[in-house]
Amino acid sequence: MKRFKPTLSHLSRRTFLQATAALGGASALGLRSSYAQEPEKPAEIIVRAWGGSWVDSLKAGVSDSFTKMTGIAVRHDLTEDNEIQPKVWAAVAQNRVPPIHINWDTTTNATKSALRGVTEDLSDLPNLANVTDLAKPAGLEGFPIVNTYGYVYVLAYRPAAFPDGPPKSWKDLLDPKFKGRLAFYNDGIGFHFPAQVAGGGKLEDIPGNMQPAWDFITKMKTQQPLLGEDPDFTTWFQNGEIDAACTISTNAREARKNGVKIEWVVPEEGAKFDTDGLWIPKGLPENELYWAKQYINHALTKEAQQVWLDGLGLPGVVPGLTPPKDLVGDPSYPTTEADFQRLIRISSKIQVENESEWFSKFKAIMQG
């Protein structure tokens, strides 16, 4: 999925081990090692990331402090996640060194790689001892990937278009006045599950019977929504071309920071909750694998997560994080059981097995 910082022109827990005496040893980062001494440090490690505010936040929270502790530079590869995937798979299949050390990836995409057997085992990371259950990839054995935070596909809207108050239901978007003034991701991601509920179906019927979702999406198609990616939504909101969109909360928040009058809600049917994570492709030299694991272990510290996720406005996997002031009590930043009960989480394995079909079905409806 494309993620960009929505500027005006473009649009998920363990205490950090003090490293005052050791600028970059295994003792500072806490990773257990079979080495008598830490292995040779590479000049750099390459972390695939999303651009804009996404990479800015990762750099501020994780990469810069990792470099300060270890002396290892971090290069961020901004190749899209769907574009890097076949390159990594091919490298592992051909026994070549992969093009990146760490992939910052959607959990669904990462699960595809894990099921393919191209991911390293991360279960030896010490900081996994104190993370929440959110860090564990659902439907997979062990830790071929580590979830690092969660996010919500909210219903973002222009308040001026809803003078009677925020929309309460996804069904509110069927009002004829919103014809041509709605936006969804071009594959419908984030919308399939709430559409299932809005269409009168049950979440437990996913994936066996999703006809209610397709029926509701067919109704939504008559509204002639715009289909695109995050930067498109931001541009459309800025230009006053749309009144509402199903989008990741981070993007809506960034748009608001940049002057767009925008709010967001979790409608009564719920909203999709998903996770992103970090994983390491097989085939790295042994010393580089060690330091790549150090990076992920560091990303699971409270200090790193606090800064990283403040920038994204997302709940992490380390207990005790302080929500950004503007998101305290916000449904897009779930912290309590009641918050999570309003959200829809489907296992990554089910998503991997069915996502292509769901995407195709959505596109077929919208283009029909």
TAUR-V174209 format. One record per residue. RES is the residue in one small letter. SS is DSSP state (alpha for helix, beta for strand, coil for the rest). OMEGA is omega in whole degrees, 0 to 359 (none if undefined). Layout:
res->[RES & RES]
ss->[SS & SS]
omega->[OMEGA & OMEGA]
This chain:
res->[m & k & r & f & k & p & t & l & s & h & l & s & r & r & t & f & l & q & a & t & a & a & l & g & g & a & s & a & l & g & l & r & s & s & y & a & q & e & p & e & k & p & a & e & i & i & v & r & a & w & g & g & s & w & v & d & s & l & k & a & g & v & s & d & s & f & t & k & m & t & g & i & a & v & r & h & d & l & t & e & d & n & e & i & q & p & k & v & w & a & a & v & a & q & n & r & v & p & p & i & h & i & n & w & d & t & t & t & n & a & t & k & s & a & l & r & g & v & t & e & d & l & s & d & l & p & n & l & a & n & v & t & d & l & a & k & p & a & g & l & e & g & f & p & i & v & n & t & y & g & y & v & y & v & l & a & y & r & p & a & a & f & p & d & g & p & p & k & s & w & k & d & l & l & d & p & k & f & k & g & r & l & a & f & y & n & d & g & i & g & f & h & f & p & a & q & v & a & g & g & g & k & l & e & d & i & p & g & n & m & q & p & a & w & d & f & i & t & k & m & k & t & q & q & p & l & l & g & e & d & p & d & f & t & t & w & f & q & n & g & e & i & d & a & a & c & t & i & s & t & n & a & r & e & a & r & k & n & g & v & k & i & e & w & v & v & p & e & e & g & a & k & f & d & t & d & g & l & w & i & p & k & g & l & p & e & n & e & l & y & w & a & k & q & y & i & n & h & a & l & t & k & e & a & q & q & v & w & l & d & g & l & g & l & p & g & v & v & p & g & l & t & p & p & k & d & l & v & g & d & p & s & y & p & t & t & e & a & d & f & q & r & l & i & r & i & s & s & k & i & q & v & e & n & e & s & e & w & f & s & k & f & k & a & i & m & q & g]
ss->[coil & coil & coil & coil & coil & coil & coil & coil & coil & coil & coil & coil & coil & beta & coil & coil & coil & coil & coil & coil & coil & coil & coil & coil & coil & alpha & alpha & alpha & alpha & coil & coil & coil & coil & coil & coil & coil & coil & coil & coil & coil & coil & coil & coil & beta & beta & beta & beta & beta & coil & coil & coil & coil & alpha & alpha & alpha & alpha & alpha & alpha & alpha & alpha & alpha & alpha & alpha & alpha & alpha & alpha & alpha & alpha & alpha & alpha & coil & coil & beta & beta & beta & beta & beta & coil & coil & coil & alpha & alpha & alpha & alpha & alpha & alpha & alpha & alpha & alpha & alpha & alpha & alpha & alpha & coil & coil & coil & coil & coil & coil & coil & coil & beta & beta & beta & beta & beta & alpha & alpha & alpha & alpha & alpha & alpha & alpha & alpha & alpha & alpha & coil & coil & beta & coil & coil & coil & coil & coil & coil & alpha & alpha & alpha & alpha & alpha & beta & coil & alpha & alpha & alpha & coil & coil & coil & coil & coil & coil & coil & coil & coil & coil & beta & beta & beta & beta & beta & beta & beta & beta & beta & beta & beta & beta & coil & alpha & alpha & alpha & coil & coil & coil & coil & coil & coil & coil & coil & alpha & alpha & alpha & alpha & alpha & coil & alpha & alpha & alpha & coil & coil & coil & beta & beta & beta & beta & coil & coil & coil & coil & coil & coil & alpha & alpha & alpha & alpha & alpha & alpha & alpha & coil & coil & coil & coil & alpha & alpha & alpha & coil & coil & coil & coil & coil & alpha & alpha & alpha & alpha & alpha & alpha & alpha & alpha & alpha & alpha & alpha & coil & coil & coil & coil & beta & beta & beta & coil & alpha & alpha & alpha & alpha & alpha & alpha & alpha & alpha & alpha & coil & coil & coil & coil & coil & beta & beta & beta & beta & beta & alpha & alpha & alpha & alpha & alpha & alpha & alpha & alpha & alpha & coil & coil & coil & coil & coil & beta & beta & beta & coil & coil & coil & coil & coil & beta & beta & beta & beta & beta & beta & beta & beta & beta & coil & beta & coil & coil & coil & coil & alpha & alpha & alpha & alpha & alpha & alpha & alpha & alpha & alpha & alpha & alpha & alpha & alpha & alpha & coil & beta & alpha & alpha & alpha & alpha & alpha & alpha & alpha & alpha & alpha & alpha & alpha & coil & coil & coil & beta & coil & beta & coil & coil & coil & coil & coil & coil & alpha & alpha & alpha & coil & coil & coil & coil & coil & coil & coil & coil & coil & alpha & alpha & alpha & alpha & alpha & coil & beta & beta & coil & coil & coil & alpha & alpha & alpha & alpha & alpha & alpha & alpha & alpha & alpha & alpha & alpha & alpha & alpha & alpha & alpha & alpha & alpha & alpha & alpha & alpha & coil]
omega->[179 & 178 & 181 & 173 & 181 & 178 & 182 & 181 & 186 & 191 & none & none & 188 & 184 & 183 & 178 & 185 & 185 & 185 & 183 & 183 & 186 & 183 & 174 & 176 & 179 & 181 & 184 & 171 & 182 & 177 & 184 & 175 & 180 & 172 & 174 & 184 & 182 & 181 & 180 & 172 & 178 & 181 & 167 & 184 & 180 & 176 & 184 & 170 & 185 & 176 & 183 & 179 & 181 & 177 & 181 & 177 & 180 & 183 & 186 & 189 & 190 & 182 & 180 & 175 & 179 & 180 & 182 & 188 & 186 & 181 & 178 & 177 & 176 & 181 & 178 & 186 & 173 & 181 & 183 & 180 & 179 & 181 & 185 & 181 & 178 & 177 & 179 & 181 & 180 & 180 & 180 & 183 & 180 & 175 & 175 & 182 & 185 & 180 & 175 & 184 & 175 & 170 & 198 & 169 & 181 & 179 & 177 & 180 & 179 & 175 & 179 & 179 & 179 & 178 & 178 & 184 & 183 & 177 & 177 & 182 & 186 & 179 & 179 & 184 & 185 & 173 & 182 & 185 & 175 & 179 & 180 & 181 & 182 & 184 & 178 & 182 & 175 & 180 & 176 & 175 & 182 & 173 & 172 & 176 & 174 & 185 & 178 & 176 & 178 & 186 & 172 & 186 & 168 & 178 & 185 & 173 & 182 & 181 & 181 & 181 & 185 & 180 & 180 & 184 & 175 & 181 & 186 & 172 & 179 & 179 & 181 & 179 & 176 & 183 & 182 & 180 & 179 & 180 & 185 & 177 & 178 & 175 & 172 & 187 & 174 & 178 & 182 & 182 & 186 & 184 & 187 & 175 & 176 & 177 & 181 & 180 & 179 & 178 & 180 & 180 & 179 & 181 & 177 & 178 & 7 & 189 & 180 & 180 & 179 & 177 & 178 & 182 & 178 & 180 & 178 & 176 & 175 & 181 & 180 & 180 & 177 & 178 & 181 & 172 & 180 & 182 & 179 & 187 & 182 & 177 & 181 & 183 & 178 & 181 & 177 & 181 & 182 & 180 & 183 & 179 & 179 & 183 & 180 & 170 & 186 & 176 & 185 & 181 & 183 & 178 & 181 & 178 & 178 & 179 & 177 & 184 & 169 & 179 & 179 & 188 & 175 & 179 & 181 & 166 & 183 & 186 & 178 & 183 & 178 & 182 & 174 & 182 & 182 & 168 & 180 & 179 & 176 & 184 & 177 & 176 & 175 & 179 & 170 & 188 & 181 & 180 & 175 & 180 & 183 & 174 & 176 & 177 & 180 & 181 & 177 & 178 & 180 & 179 & 175 & 181 & 182 & 181 & 181 & 182 & 182 & 181 & 188 & 169 & 181 & 182 & 182 & 185 & 179 & 184 & 184 & 178 & 180 & 173 & 178 & 179 & 179 & 172 & 185 & 184 & 183 & 177 & 181 & 180 & 181 & 178 & 177 & 186 & 178 & 182 & 178 & 179 & 178 & 184 & 179 & 179 & 186 & 183 & 178 & 179 & 186 & 181 & 181 & 178 & 179 & 180 & 185 & 187 & 190 & 181 & 179 & 179 & 180 & 181 & 181 & 179 & 181 & 181 & 178 & 185 & 182 & 183 & none]
